[in-house]
Amino acid sequence: MRTGGKGLIAALPDVADRDGAEALRGTEVLVPRSALPPPRPGEYYWVDLEGLRVVNVEGVEFGKVSHLFDTGANLVLVAIGERERMIPFVQPDFIRSV
């Protein structure tokens, strides 16, 4: 596996050519946690953030992290509490600490 212009490039069993790979476009690929390198300091796997409490700088709780998604411009953290909030995952502008 290596990094490409639009994401990761990986070899998959039984996918022998570009047409086979194209047929899998948009397919969700699951990887066991044990196959991933440990995150470096200040880095997080999205799954590690799910379920954490989200609190603003005034101490108001927004709920818990439901999930994150990538808009292409930046990551977005979705917090669900009394209502759903979408918070750009931009440090330190919107996310002060994890």
N, C-alpha and C positions, 0 to 999 in steps of 0.2 A: 504494500500500500504506500502511496505517496500523495502529496498535495498537488492538485492541478489548479487551473485558472478559475474553475467554478466549484471546487470542492475537492473531495478525495478521489483518487484513482486506485482501484483495487482489482485484483484478479479473483474471480469466483469460480468454484468448481462447475464444470459442465457449460461454461460460457466461453466459446472458442473464438468468437470474432465480434466485430463491431456491431453487426446486426443483432446478435444474441444479447449484447450489452444494451443496445438501444431498446430492445423489447422489455427490458427491466426498468426503464426510466420511470421514476416516481415510486418505485417499490421501496417499502420500508425494509431496512437491513438491521437486524439485531445482532449485537456483539456481546458476548459474556463480559462482565465487568473485569474478570481476571485477565482478559486479553488487552485491556487498556492500560497505558502507562499511568502512574500516579500523577495527579495534577501538580504543577509547580506552585510555589507560593504565590498567592493572589489569583490563582486560576481555580475554576470550579467546573465540574460536570453539571449540566443542567439538572439531572436527576437528583443531585445532592442538595439543590436549593428547594426542590418541591417539598411542601409541608412546613417550611420555615415561616415564622411570624414576620409580617411586614409592618413596620412602625415608622411614622414620619418623624421629622426632627423635633416636633412639638410633643411627641409621645402618643399621638393618636394612632391606634391600631387600625390598619386597613384590612386585616384578615391574614390569610396564609397564601403562600405561593402555590398556585394551581399548576402552572406550566410556563414555559418560555417559548417564544418563537422568533424566527429571524425574518425581518421585513426586507432584507437586502441592504437597507441603509443602516440599521442597527438592530440589536436584539431587544425584545420586549418581554418584560416580566408581567404575568397576569396574576393579580392578587384578588382573592375572593373572600369577602367578608359580608358586610351589610349589602354591598353591591360589588360588581366586578370593576376592577381598576386595571388599566394597562399603563405600565410605567416603563419608559425607555430605560434599558439597562446600560446607562451611560454613567460611568464613574468619573469624577465625583459629582457631576451636575445633578443627577437624579438619584443615583444609588450612592449613598455616603459610605456604607460599610456592609459587609456580609458577616 
